[in-house]
């Protein structure tokens, strides 16, 4: 994408399509940077509004979906995590499933999905998702807590 834009601007810097494409790329970068900042500040409700608007804006057309496919998973995963933190498990599952559909190798989406399922008291599914996350992540502390010995306590106290 950047190569296309650079070639376009190099060949004809005044071209209207080049200018629009440059503006669009800049808007996507700004949206991603803003999303990162909101996530770091743990402003979950604002993050949800921000990324939902970004998805509607940048992925609503086939061209946009193709151009920014690499950033789509990031937005879906952030929405999944934000809804878990907002204690909205049904919405979280919707976004987690979409994130997993885009990248089924992302252990964080499986962890967030597991947390959403715990909120829904679906402990068997939660454990399966944490086990999948464990397979994908290796020795991540967040995953090993749920998929390792702690799983016994979930069964003991919640089932």
N, C-alpha and C positions, 0 to 999 in steps of 0.2 A: 504494500500500500504506500509506504513512504517513498519507495523507488518510483512508483507511478507519479506521485505528486511532484517529486524532484524533477523528473524528466519533463513533465508537463510545464512546470514553472521555468525550467531552463530553456525549453523550446519556444515558449510564448508566455511571458510573465503577465501579460495583459489579458489573456484569455479568460472569458467569463466563467467557463466550466472549471478551469484550474483554480481560479479564485474561490469559487463555491466549495470545491473539494478541500482546499486549504483551510477554509473557515470551518468546514464540517469536522476535519481532523483535529483542529484546535479545540472545538467544542467537546469532542469525545475525550481528549486529553484532560481538559478542565473538569469534565464530569467524573472521570476516573480519579483524578487528584482530590477532588472534593469528597468523593466516596471514601477514599483512604483516610482522609482527615476525620470524617464523621465516625468511622469505625474506630480509629485510635482514641477519639474522645468519648466513645461509647454512647453516642447520641443515636440510639436505635430508631426512634420514631422518625427523626429527620432523615436518617439513612434510608429507611423504607420509602419515604416520599421521594427522596432524591433518585434512588435507583429505579423505582417504578416509573418515574417520569423519563429517566434515561432510556430504559428498555422500550417504552412506548415511542420515544423519539427516534432512537437510532436503529432499532430492530424491527420496526413496523413495515419496512419495505424489503423486498428480496435483496436489493443492492446493499442496503445498510446491514442486513443480517450477514451477508457474505463478507463485507468489508471489515466488520468489527467482531467477527466470530470469536477471535481470541480473547476479547474482553467480556464476552457474554457470560462465560462460566463464572468469572470473577463477580459479576453483578448478581447472578443467580445465587451463588454461594453466600454472598453478603446478605442478601434478602432472607435466605434460609436461616442464617445465624441470628440476624436481627429479630426475626419473629420468634425464635426460641427465647431470646432475652426478654422479649415483650410478653412472654407467656401466652403466645397465640399459636398453639401447636398445629392446628389444622392448616393455617396459612404456611407455617414453617414446613410442614410435610409437602405442600404443593410446590414450594420453591426448592426444597431439597431434592425432590424427585426430578424436577427439571434440571437442576445442577448435575445430578447423577446421570441423567440422560445425555447431557452434553459431554461429561467427562466422568466415566465410571471408575476412574483410578484415583479420584480425589478422596482421601481418607477423611478430610474435615467435613465434607458433605454427609458422609455416613455417620460421623460422630454427632453432628447437629440433628440428623434425622433420628438417631437413637435418643437424644435428649428430648426431642419433640414427642417421641413415642412414650417416654417415661412420663411426660406431662399428661398424656392420654391414658396412662396406666396400662399400656400394651408392652409389658416387660419382656415377653418372649421375642417380639420383633426388635425391641431395643437392644437386647443382647445379641441377636443375629447381626444387627447393623454395627455394633461395636466390635464383634468378631471380624466382620469384613474390614472395618477400619484398621483393626490390628494387623490383619494380613497385608494391607496396603502400606501401613506406616512404619512397620518395624517396631522400634522400641520407643515410640512416643509416649510420654508420661500420661497425657490426657486419655489416650486410648487404653493403655495397659491397666489403668485404674478400673475401667469398666469391664474389660474382657478377661481380666485375670482373676485372682482370688476374691476380689470384691464382688464378683458375680454371685458368689455363694450367699453373701449378705442380702443381696437383692431378693433372691429366692426365699431366704429365711424370713425376712421382715415384710415383704410385699406380696408374696404369693401364697 
